[in-house]
Amino acid sequence: RLPGQPIFYPVLNEDYAIRIARDWNVKHDGAGFVTRFEVESEFLARYPVQRAGGRTILELWVPAGELDEFNAHIVGGIHLVHTFAASPRGT
């Protein structure tokens, strides 16, 4: 979540997460990361799946004020699964 952004948007499809990290975050921030984590299903039921574009562009919309509670329902660890960085200039 970006500072000041009122919503945390966890995405539900790894291919979509890769596109965001590689095509958006690298361009705007110089690097992008894809993480994987699990959240208790019963807790997640309060957040309807949102279709933000194509059929596989699925995400949840978690209000920033609920992030502490969301984080408390993460099961296990948060795993880094992909890292993307801007290429050095001239290569």
N, C-alpha and C positions, 0 to 999 in steps of 0.2 A: 504494500500500500504506500502510495506517495504521501509525503507530509501534507496535511490539510485536506486529503481526499476523504470524503465522508463514508465511503464504502470500501470494503476489502472484497476483491473478486477472485476467490479461488476457482481455478478452471478445472474441469472434470475430464479433460482429454489431453493426453501427453503431446499429441501432434500440435494441438492448439497452443499449449504452453511453450513448446519449442518455437513456434512461429512468433509468439510475443517476445520471448527472450532474444531470439536471433535477429528478428526483423525490426523490432521496435526498440527494445532496451539497449541493444548494442549501438544502434544509430543515435539514440538520445543520451545514453549514459556511458557508453564505451564498453559495457559488459552486460551480459544477461545470464540468469541462472534459472534452472528448472529444479524444483524440489518436489518430493513426494512425501505425503504423510496421510495418515488415516485419522478420521474423527468418528466418534461414536454415532452410529446410525440413528439412534433414537433422538439424539440432540440435533443432528442435521435435518431432521424432518421439519423443523421450524422454518427452514430456508428452501422455498421452492426452487427447482432447477430453472434457470433462465436461459433462453435461447437467444444468444447475442448476435446472431448472423446465420450462417449455414447450419445444416443439420447436426454437425459435430462441434459447433461453437457453443459449448455449454459451460455455464459458470453458476456460482452461487453469489448472492449479494448479501454480504454480512455488514451491518452497520458498524462503523468504527467503534462506537461506544460499547459494542458487544464483544470486542476482540479478546478481552481478558477471559470472559466466559468461554468463548470459542476455543481459545488456547488451552483452557483447563480440560477440555474434552478431547484433545489430541491423544490418540492411543499410540504408544511407542515413540520413536524418534522421528525427526524430520531429516530426510535423506536428500543430499545433493545428487541429482542424476545426470545433469547436463550443464556445461559451462560454455559460454560463447564470449569472445572478446573481439574488439576491432582489430583488423590487420594493421601492422605497422605501415606507415606511408611508404610508398615506393616499392612495395613488394607485390 
